[in-house]
Amino acid sequence: MNETLEIARLTILEARRRRTFLAGVILSLIFFGGMVTMITLVERASNREAEAPAPGAEEPSVESNAPRDGSTVEENAQSPDRERESRRRGRRGNRMTGQFATQGIQMGGLWIMRTFAALIAMILACGSIAPEKESGTLYTLVTKPIRRSQIILGKWLGLNAVMGVYVLILGVVLCAIIGVRTGEIPWAIMRTTGVSLLMPTLFVTLGILFSVVASTWIAVGLSMFSWGVGAQHYGVLRAIGVGMKQMGYEAAAVIINGTAELSGYIVPTGKIGSWISRATGAQSLLIPGPVSPPTATWWDLLYVFVYLVVVLGASAFVFQRRDL
C-alpha cells in the first residue's frame, strides 16, 4: 500500500510539473468570468427594458389630472393606480429575470466544470503511462519490488486527487457566485460538485487504459472518440432517432434509438449527466422533450461504479502482460 501511495504522490507532482492542471484552472476561470459577465449584462438590459415606459406612453403631468373631454375626477385619479400597477409588474419581471439569470449561471458553470474536467482528465491520464513507457522511465520502475497493478492504481489515485482539487476549486467559485446573488447557501451546488467528480474519474480511468495500449496522442484520440460515443446517448444520434420516428420510419427509429441506448452503456457519460441534473435539483431552462434524459436512478449510479472497476481492472490486467 505504501508503494501505491508513493506512486500517487509522484503522479501528483508530475501533473503539477506539466502545468496542464494550472492551465486548465486558469482557462476555466476565464470562461466562468465571461459567462457571468454576459449573463449579468443581459439581466441588466432586461431589467432596464422592463422598467422603461411603454412606447408612446406619456409622462404624467399636473394638467393630465384635471378633467378633460367630460372625464370625471375619479377616472383621472385612476392614473396613479395604473402607474403603481405598472411598477409592480416591472418589479416582478425583474425578479423573474434574476431567477433565470441565476439558473443560467448555475447551469453554465456546471457545464464548464464537467467539460473542462473531462478534457483535463483525458490529457493527464493519456500521458500517464505511454510517455514513460516510450522514454524507458517506466522500465526502471517495474524492476523494483512493486507490482504493475500497484502502478496503475497509484496513478489512478493520484490523477483523481488532482481532478478532485480542480472540481473543488470550480465548485467553490460557483457556490460563491450563486451565494452572493441569492443570499443563501447553495446546497444544491455543493451536492452537484461531489457528483461531478464522476465525470473526470470516468475519463481518468479510460485514459489510463488507452495509455497502456497505445501512444499518447492515439490515447487522446481514443478518449475523445469515447466521449463522442457516450454523448450520443442523448445527443445527435438520439435526436435523429426521434426525428425518424416522427416521420413514420419506425423500424429505422428503433435501430437508431437502440444504438443511442447502447452508446450510453459503452461510455456512461449520459448516466453521469443525469445524476448531475438530479443533484442540482433545478429545472432545465429548456423545454422537456423526447430527447431529454430521464430521471437518474440508483441503477445508473451502480452501473457507473461497476464500469469504473471493470475498466481499471482491465488496465491492470493488460499492463501486467505487456512488454515494456
ABEGO torsion letter per residue (X at the ends): XAAAAAAAAAAAAAAAAAGAAAAAAAAAAAAAAAAAAAAAAAAAAAAAAAABBBBGBBBBBAAAABBBGGBBAAAAAAAAAAAAAAAAAAAAAAAAAAAAAAAAAAAAAAAAAAAAAAAAAAAAAAAAAAAAAAAGAAAAAAABBBBAAAAAAAAAAAAAAAAAAAAAAAAAAAAAAAAAAAGBBBAAAAAAAAAAAAAAAAAAAAAAAAAAABBAAAAAAAAAAAAAAAAAAABAAAAAAAAAAAAGBAAAAAAAAAAAAAAAAABAAAAAAAAAAAAAGBBBABBBBAABBBBBBAAAAAAAAAAAAAAAAAAAAAAAABBX
